[in-house]
Amino acid sequence: MRSPATYDVTTYMRLDRDGTEVQVIIQGRYTEDVPGRYCGPPEDCYEGEPATADIIYVLDLHGQPVELREDEEKIAIECLLAVGAEIADQDDWEVEL
């Protein structure tokens, strides 16, 4: 089984805090998925692993830490997964000259 690649990723969100819009920068780490192998000799087969994303920090535009609510954290993880998948796809491209 190959080791999944990891990428540092950044995304931005707008939060509503007591009627005030707060823009935040979310820094995270994306680990790409590992496809499973389901055919061949049993000793060569393994389950796949889904992509994951972890939040490293969240800052407002003034560099101050911001705590995310549970619902905001779920959305932030989804955004990091989307950005990470795009980066991983670009990393797979080969350029021929």
N, CA, C and O atoms as a GROMACS GRO file, in nm:
protein
  388
    1MET      N    1   0.085  -0.118   0.000
    1MET     CA    2   0.000   0.000   0.000
    1MET      C    3   0.089   0.124   0.000
    1MET      O    4   0.185   0.134   0.077
    2ARG      N    5   0.056   0.217  -0.089
    2ARG     CA    6   0.136   0.338  -0.096
    2ARG      C    7   0.098   0.435   0.016
    2ARG      O    8  -0.014   0.431   0.068
    3SER      N    9   0.190   0.518   0.051
    3SER     CA   10   0.167   0.619   0.155
    3SER      C   11   0.093   0.737   0.094
    3SER      O   12   0.131   0.785  -0.013
    4PRO      N   13  -0.013   0.786   0.159
    4PRO     CA   14  -0.087   0.899   0.101
    4PRO      C   15  -0.007   1.028   0.112
    4PRO      O   16   0.068   1.048   0.208
    5ALA      N   17  -0.023   1.115   0.013
    5ALA     CA   18   0.042   1.246   0.016
    5ALA      C   19  -0.036   1.338   0.108
    5ALA      O   20  -0.157   1.327   0.122
    6THR      N   21   0.036   1.430   0.172
    6THR     CA   22  -0.029   1.531   0.255
    6THR      C   23   0.006   1.669   0.202
    6THR      O   24   0.114   1.690   0.147
    7TYR      N   25  -0.087   1.761   0.218
    7TYR     CA   26  -0.069   1.897   0.168
    7TYR      C   27  -0.117   1.995   0.274
    7TYR      O   28  -0.218   1.971   0.341
    8ASP      N   29  -0.044   2.106   0.291
    8ASP     CA   30  -0.093   2.216   0.373
    8ASP      C   31  -0.188   2.296   0.285
    8ASP      O   32  -0.153   2.334   0.174
    9VAL      N   33  -0.308   2.322   0.336
    9VAL     CA   34  -0.410   2.392   0.256
    9VAL      C   35  -0.466   2.509   0.336
    9VAL      O   36  -0.469   2.508   0.459
   10THR      N   37  -0.512   2.610   0.262
   10THR     CA   38  -0.571   2.729   0.322
   10THR      C   39  -0.703   2.758   0.253
   10THR      O   40  -0.714   2.746   0.130
   11THR      N   41  -0.801   2.795   0.330
   11THR     CA   42  -0.929   2.838   0.275
   11THR      C   43  -0.981   2.955   0.359
   11THR      O   44  -0.927   2.985   0.465
   12TYR      N   45  -1.084   3.018   0.310
   12TYR     CA   46  -1.142   3.135   0.377
   12TYR      C   47  -1.290   3.112   0.398
   12TYR      O   48  -1.356   3.046   0.318
   13MET      N   49  -1.343   3.167   0.508
   13MET     CA   50  -1.486   3.157   0.537
   13MET      C   51  -1.535   3.290   0.592
   13MET      O   52  -1.460   3.369   0.648
   14ARG      N   53  -1.664   3.312   0.573
   14ARG     CA   54  -1.732   3.425   0.637
   14ARG      C   55  -1.823   3.369   0.744
   14ARG      O   56  -1.905   3.281   0.718
   15LEU      N   57  -1.808   3.420   0.865
   15LEU     CA   58  -1.889   3.375   0.978
   15LEU      C   59  -1.981   3.486   1.022
   15LEU      O   60  -1.947   3.603   1.010
   16ASP      N   61  -2.098   3.450   1.072
   16ASP     CA   62  -2.191   3.548   1.129
   16ASP      C   63  -2.180   3.538   1.280
   16ASP      O   64  -2.219   3.438   1.340
   17ARG      N   65  -2.126   3.642   1.339
   17ARG     CA   66  -2.111   3.646   1.485
   17ARG      C   67  -2.192   3.763   1.539
   17ARG      O   68  -2.154   3.879   1.526
   18ASP      N   69  -2.306   3.729   1.600
   18ASP     CA   70  -2.394   3.829   1.659
   18ASP      C   71  -2.432   3.937   1.558
   18ASP      O   72  -2.432   4.056   1.591
   19GLY      N   73  -2.464   3.897   1.437
   19GLY     CA   74  -2.507   3.991   1.334
   19GLY      C   75  -2.392   4.061   1.263
   19GLY      O   76  -2.416   4.144   1.174
   20THR      N   77  -2.270   4.031   1.300
   20THR     CA   78  -2.152   4.091   1.237
   20THR      C   79  -2.081   3.985   1.155
   20THR      O   80  -2.058   3.873   1.201
   21GLU      N   81  -2.047   4.022   1.032
   21GLU     CA   82  -1.974   3.928   0.946
   21GLU      C   83  -1.826   3.932   0.981
   21GLU      O   84  -1.764   4.038   0.985
   22VAL      N   85  -1.769   3.814   1.006
   22VAL     CA   86  -1.627   3.800   1.036
   22VAL      C   87  -1.566   3.709   0.932
   22VAL      O   88  -1.612   3.596   0.913
   23GLN      N   89  -1.462   3.757   0.863
   23GLN     CA   90  -1.391   3.673   0.766
   23GLN      C   91  -1.274   3.608   0.838
   23GLN      O   92  -1.203   3.671   0.915
   24VAL      N   93  -1.257   3.478   0.811
   24VAL     CA   94  -1.148   3.405   0.876
   24VAL      C   95  -1.065   3.330   0.772
   24VAL      O   96  -1.113   3.295   0.664
   25ILE      N   97  -0.941   3.306   0.809
   25ILE     CA   98  -0.847   3.226   0.730
   25ILE      C   99  -0.833   3.094   0.804
   25ILE      O  100  -0.806   3.091   0.924
   26ILE      N  101  -0.851   2.985   0.732
   26ILE     CA  102  -0.840   2.853   0.792
   26ILE      C  103  -0.722   2.781   0.730
   26ILE      O  104  -0.717   2.759   0.609
   27GLN      N  105  -0.627   2.745   0.814
   27GLN     CA  106  -0.510   2.669   0.770
   27GLN      C  107  -0.529   2.525   0.815
   27GLN      O  108  -0.564   2.500   0.931
   28GLY      N  109  -0.508   2.432   0.724
   28GLY     CA  110  -0.527   2.292   0.759
   28GLY      C  111  -0.430   2.201   0.687
   28GLY      O  112  -0.346   2.246   0.609
   29ARG      N  113  -0.444   2.073   0.714
   29ARG     CA  114  -0.361   1.972   0.649
   29ARG      C  115  -0.455   1.869   0.586
   29ARG      O  116  -0.545   1.817   0.653
   30TYR      N  117  -0.433   1.842   0.458
   30TYR     CA  118  -0.513   1.747   0.381
   30TYR      C  119  -0.429   1.623   0.354
   30TYR      O  120  -0.314   1.633   0.312
   31THR      N  121  -0.487   1.507   0.379
   31THR     CA  122  -0.423   1.380   0.345
   31THR      C  123  -0.511   1.311   0.243
   31THR      O  124  -0.628   1.285   0.268
   32GLU      N  125  -0.453   1.283   0.126
   32GLU     CA  126  -0.534   1.227   0.018
   32GLU      C  127  -0.578   1.085   0.049
   32GLU      O  128  -0.520   1.017   0.134
   33ASP      N  129  -0.682   1.041  -0.022
   33ASP     CA  130  -0.733   0.906  -0.002
   33ASP      C  131  -0.637   0.803  -0.060
   33ASP      O  132  -0.554   0.833  -0.145
   34VAL      N  133  -0.652   0.682  -0.012
   34VAL     CA  134  -0.575   0.569  -0.064
   34VAL      C  135  -0.676   0.468  -0.116
   34VAL      O  136  -0.751   0.410  -0.037
   35PRO      N  137  -0.679   0.446  -0.248
   35PRO     CA  138  -0.774   0.347  -0.301
   35PRO      C  139  -0.740   0.208  -0.250
   35PRO      O  140  -0.623   0.172  -0.234
   36GLY      N  141  -0.844   0.131  -0.226
   36GLY     CA  142  -0.822  -0.007  -0.181
   36GLY      C  143  -0.784  -0.097  -0.298
   36GLY      O  144  -0.800  -0.062  -0.414
   37ARG      N  145  -0.735  -0.211  -0.264
   37ARG     CA  146  -0.705  -0.312  -0.366
   37ARG      C  147  -0.786  -0.436  -0.326
   37ARG      O  148  -0.768  -0.492  -0.217
   38TYR      N  149  -0.874  -0.477  -0.416
   38TYR     CA  150  -0.970  -0.581  -0.384
   38TYR      C  151  -0.957  -0.706  -0.472
   38TYR      O  152  -1.039  -0.797  -0.460
   39CYS      N  153  -0.858  -0.711  -0.557
   39CYS     CA  154  -0.841  -0.830  -0.640
   39CYS      C  155  -0.695  -0.874  -0.634
   39CYS      O  156  -0.605  -0.796  -0.598
   40GLY      N  157  -0.674  -0.998  -0.670
   40GLY     CA  158  -0.539  -1.053  -0.662
   40GLY      C  159  -0.527  -1.142  -0.542
   40GLY      O  160  -0.627  -1.174  -0.477
   41PRO      N  161  -0.407  -1.184  -0.511
   41PRO     CA  162  -0.386  -1.271  -0.395
   41PRO      C  163  -0.430  -1.199  -0.266
   41PRO      O  164  -0.408  -1.079  -0.252
   42PRO      N  165  -0.492  -1.271  -0.174
   42PRO     CA  166  -0.542  -1.208  -0.050
   42PRO      C  167  -0.435  -1.130   0.026
   42PRO      O  168  -0.466  -1.028   0.087
   43GLU      N  169  -0.312  -1.176   0.023
   43GLU     CA  170  -0.207  -1.105   0.097
   43GLU      C  171  -0.172  -0.970   0.035
   43GLU      O  172  -0.106  -0.888   0.099
   44ASP      N  173  -0.217  -0.945  -0.089
   44ASP     CA  174  -0.191  -0.817  -0.156
   44ASP      C  175  -0.311  -0.723  -0.150
   44ASP      O  176  -0.304  -0.611  -0.199
   45CYS      N  177  -0.422  -0.768  -0.090
   45CYS     CA  178  -0.545  -0.687  -0.086
   45CYS      C  179  -0.552  -0.607   0.044
   45CYS      O  180  -0.502  -0.650   0.148
   46TYR      N  181  -0.617  -0.490   0.036
   46TYR     CA  182  -0.635  -0.406   0.154
   46TYR      C  183  -0.752  -0.311   0.130
   46TYR      O  184  -0.789  -0.282   0.016
   47GLU      N  185  -0.810  -0.264   0.239
   47GLU     CA  186  -0.919  -0.167   0.234
   47GLU      C  187  -0.863  -0.030   0.197
   47GLU      O  188  -0.749   0.003   0.229
   48GLY      N  189  -0.944   0.049   0.130
   48GLY     CA  190  -0.905   0.186   0.100
   48GLY      C  191  -0.924   0.275   0.222
   48GLY      O  192  -0.990   0.236   0.319
   49GLU      N  193  -0.867   0.393   0.217
   49GLU     CA  194  -0.882   0.491   0.325
   49GLU      C  195  -0.930   0.622   0.263
   49GLU      O  196  -0.876   0.666   0.162
   50PRO      N  197  -1.032   0.686   0.324
   50PRO     CA  198  -1.082   0.811   0.269
   50PRO      C  199  -0.985   0.927   0.296
   50PRO      O  200  -0.900   0.920   0.385
   51ALA      N  201  -1.000   1.032   0.219
   51ALA     CA  202  -0.921   1.154   0.241
   51ALA      C  203  -0.963   1.215   0.374
   51ALA      O  204  -1.078   1.202   0.418
   52THR      N  205  -0.869   1.282   0.438
   52THR     CA  206  -0.899   1.350   0.565
   52THR      C  207  -0.844   1.492   0.563
   52THR      O  208  -0.753   1.524   0.486
   53ALA      N  209  -0.900   1.575   0.647
   53ALA     CA  210  -0.851   1.712   0.663
   53ALA      C  211  -0.858   1.748   0.811
   53ALA      O  212  -0.955   1.714   0.880
   54ASP      N  213  -0.757   1.816   0.858
   54ASP     CA  214  -0.753   1.862   0.996
   54ASP      C  215  -0.728   2.013   0.997
   54ASP      O  216  -0.651   2.065   0.916
   55ILE      N  217  -0.794   2.081   1.088
   55ILE     CA  218  -0.774   2.225   1.105
   55ILE      C  219  -0.652   2.246   1.193
   55ILE      O  220  -0.642   2.190   1.302
   56ILE      N  221  -0.558   2.327   1.144
   56ILE     CA  222  -0.440   2.361   1.224
   56ILE      C  223  -0.468   2.488   1.305
   56ILE      O  224  -0.445   2.492   1.426
   57TYR      N  225  -0.518   2.590   1.237
   57TYR     CA  226  -0.558   2.711   1.308
   57TYR      C  227  -0.659   2.791   1.227
   57TYR      O  228  -0.673   2.772   1.106
   58VAL      N  229  -0.730   2.880   1.297
   58VAL     CA  230  -0.828   2.970   1.236
   58VAL      C  231  -0.797   3.110   1.289
   58VAL      O  232  -0.792   3.132   1.410
   59LEU      N  233  -0.776   3.204   1.197
   59LEU     CA  234  -0.745   3.342   1.235
   59LEU      C  235  -0.841   3.438   1.166
   59LEU      O  236  -0.887   3.412   1.055
   60ASP      N  237  -0.870   3.551   1.233
   60ASP     CA  238  -0.944   3.657   1.164
   60ASP      C  239  -0.843   3.734   1.079
   60ASP      O  240  -0.724   3.703   1.080
   61LEU      N  241  -0.890   3.834   1.007
   61LEU     CA  242  -0.802   3.907   0.915
   61LEU      C  243  -0.701   3.996   0.987
   61LEU      O  244  -0.612   4.054   0.924
   62HIS      N  245  -0.714   4.006   1.121
   62HIS     CA  246  -0.617   4.081   1.201
   62HIS      C  247  -0.515   3.988   1.267
   62HIS      O  248  -0.430   4.031   1.345
   63GLY      N  249  -0.525   3.858   1.234
   63GLY     CA  250  -0.431   3.761   1.288
   63GLY      C  251  -0.467   3.707   1.425
   63GLY      O  252  -0.386   3.638   1.488
   64GLN      N  253  -0.588   3.737   1.472
   64GLN     CA  254  -0.633   3.689   1.603
   64GLN      C  255  -0.700   3.553   1.590
   64GLN      O  256  -0.776   3.531   1.496
   65PRO      N  257  -0.674   3.460   1.684
   65PRO     CA  258  -0.738   3.328   1.678
   65PRO      C  259  -0.889   3.339   1.691
   65PRO      O  260  -0.941   3.424   1.764
   66VAL      N  261  -0.959   3.251   1.621
   66VAL     CA  262  -1.105   3.246   1.624
   66VAL      C  263  -1.146   3.103   1.653
   66VAL      O  264  -1.095   3.009   1.591
   67GLU      N  265  -1.239   3.086   1.747
   67GLU     CA  266  -1.294   2.954   1.776
   67GLU      C  267  -1.412   2.930   1.683
   67GLU      O  268  -1.499   3.016   1.668
   68LEU      N  269  -1.416   2.812   1.621
   68LEU     CA  270  -1.529   2.776   1.536
   68LEU      C  271  -1.631   2.698   1.617
   68LEU      O  272  -1.595   2.616   1.702
   69ARG      N  273  -1.759   2.724   1.590
   69ARG     CA  274  -1.864   2.642   1.648
   69ARG      C  275  -1.863   2.508   1.576
   69ARG      O  276  -1.799   2.493   1.472
   70GLU      N  277  -1.932   2.411   1.631
   70GLU     CA  278  -1.932   2.275   1.575
   70GLU      C  279  -1.979   2.274   1.430
   70GLU      O  280  -1.918   2.209   1.346
   71ASP      N  281  -2.088   2.346   1.400
   71ASP     CA  282  -2.139   2.349   1.262
   71ASP      C  283  -2.040   2.418   1.167
   71ASP      O  284  -2.026   2.376   1.052
   72GLU      N  285  -1.973   2.522   1.215
   72GLU     CA  286  -1.874   2.592   1.133
   72GLU      C  287  -1.752   2.504   1.108
   72GLU      O  288  -1.693   2.506   1.001
   73GLU      N  289  -1.715   2.425   1.210
   73GLU     CA  290  -1.600   2.337   1.196
   73GLU      C  291  -1.626   2.231   1.088
   73GLU      O  292  -1.537   2.199   1.010
   74LYS      N  293  -1.747   2.176   1.085
   74LYS     CA  294  -1.781   2.077   0.982
   74LYS      C  295  -1.771   2.137   0.843
   74LYS      O  296  -1.719   2.073   0.751
   75ILE      N  297  -1.819   2.259   0.826
   75ILE     CA  298  -1.810   2.327   0.697
   75ILE      C  299  -1.665   2.354   0.661
   75ILE      O  300  -1.625   2.338   0.546
   76ALA      N  301  -1.586   2.396   0.759
   76ALA     CA  302  -1.444   2.424   0.735
   76ALA      C  303  -1.371   2.298   0.689
   76ALA      O  304  -1.290   2.304   0.596
   77ILE      N  305  -1.400   2.184   0.751
   77ILE     CA  306  -1.338   2.057   0.711
   77ILE      C  307  -1.377   2.023   0.567
   77ILE      O  308  -1.293   1.979   0.489
   78GLU      N  309  -1.506   2.042   0.532
   78GLU     CA  310  -1.551   2.017   0.395
   78GLU      C  311  -1.476   2.105   0.296
   78GLU      O  312  -1.436   2.059   0.190
   79CYS      N  313  -1.456   2.232   0.331
   79CYS     CA  314  -1.382   2.324   0.244
   79CYS      C  315  -1.237   2.280   0.228
   79CYS      O  316  -1.183   2.282   0.118
   80LEU      N  317  -1.173   2.240   0.339
   80LEU     CA  318  -1.034   2.194   0.332
   80LEU      C  319  -1.023   2.068   0.247
   80LEU      O  320  -0.927   2.052   0.171
   81LEU      N  321  -1.122   1.977   0.258
   81LEU     CA  322  -1.121   1.856   0.175
   81LEU      C  323  -1.132   1.892   0.027
   81LEU      O  324  -1.064   1.833  -0.056
   82ALA      N  325  -1.219   1.989  -0.006
   82ALA     CA  326  -1.236   2.029  -0.146
   82ALA      C  327  -1.109   2.093  -0.201
   82ALA      O  328  -1.066   2.061  -0.312
   83VAL      N  329  -1.050   2.184  -0.125
   83VAL     CA  330  -0.927   2.250  -0.169
   83VAL      C  331  -0.813   2.148  -0.182
   83VAL      O  332  -0.738   2.150  -0.279
   84GLY      N  333  -0.802   2.061  -0.083
   84GLY     CA  334  -0.697   1.959  -0.087
   84GLY      C  335  -0.710   1.866  -0.206
   84GLY      O  336  -0.611   1.830  -0.268
   85ALA      N  337  -0.834   1.827  -0.238
   85ALA     CA  338  -0.857   1.738  -0.353
   85ALA      C  339  -0.815   1.806  -0.483
   85ALA      O  340  -0.758   1.742  -0.571
   86GLU      N  341  -0.843   1.937  -0.494
   86GLU     CA  342  -0.800   2.011  -0.614
   86GLU      C  343  -0.649   2.014  -0.625
   86GLU      O  344  -0.593   1.995  -0.734
   87ILE      N  345  -0.582   2.038  -0.514
   87ILE     CA  346  -0.435   2.043  -0.515
   87ILE      C  347  -0.379   1.905  -0.551
   87ILE      O  348  -0.285   1.895  -0.630
   88ALA      N  349  -0.435   1.800  -0.493
   88ALA     CA  350  -0.388   1.664  -0.522
   88ALA      C  351  -0.409   1.631  -0.669
   88ALA      O  352  -0.322   1.568  -0.730
   89ASP      N  353  -0.522   1.672  -0.727
   89ASP     CA  354  -0.546   1.648  -0.869
   89ASP      C  355  -0.444   1.720  -0.955
   89ASP      O  356  -0.394   1.664  -1.052
   90GLN      N  357  -0.411   1.844  -0.920
   90GLN     CA  358  -0.312   1.920  -0.997
   90GLN      C  359  -0.175   1.856  -0.984
   90GLN      O  360  -0.096   1.857  -1.078
   91ASP      N  361  -0.146   1.802  -0.866
   91ASP     CA  362  -0.017   1.739  -0.843
   91ASP      C  363   0.000   1.614  -0.928
   91ASP      O  364   0.112   1.574  -0.959
   92ASP      N  365  -0.112   1.552  -0.965
   92ASP     CA  366  -0.109   1.430  -1.049
   92ASP      C  367  -0.090   1.460  -1.197
   92ASP      O  368  -0.057   1.370  -1.274
   93TRP      N  369  -0.109   1.585  -1.238
   93TRP     CA  370  -0.095   1.620  -1.378
   93TRP      C  371   0.050   1.608  -1.420
   93TRP      O  372   0.141   1.642  -1.345
   94GLU      N  373   0.070   1.558  -1.541
   94GLU     CA  374   0.206   1.552  -1.596
   94GLU      C  375   0.212   1.649  -1.714
   94GLU      O  376   0.121   1.655  -1.795
   95VAL      N  377   0.319   1.721  -1.720
   95VAL     CA  378   0.338   1.817  -1.829
   95VAL      C  379   0.441   1.760  -1.926
   95VAL      O  380   0.551   1.723  -1.887
   96GLU      N  381   0.402   1.754  -2.052
   96GLU     CA  382   0.496   1.708  -2.154
   96GLU      C  383   0.539   1.828  -2.236
   96GLU      O  384   0.456   1.908  -2.281
   97LEU      N  385   0.668   1.841  -2.256
   97LEU     CA  386   0.721   1.953  -2.335
   97LEU      C  387   0.764   1.904  -2.469
   97LEU      O  388   0.812   1.983  -2.551
   0.00000   0.00000   0.00000
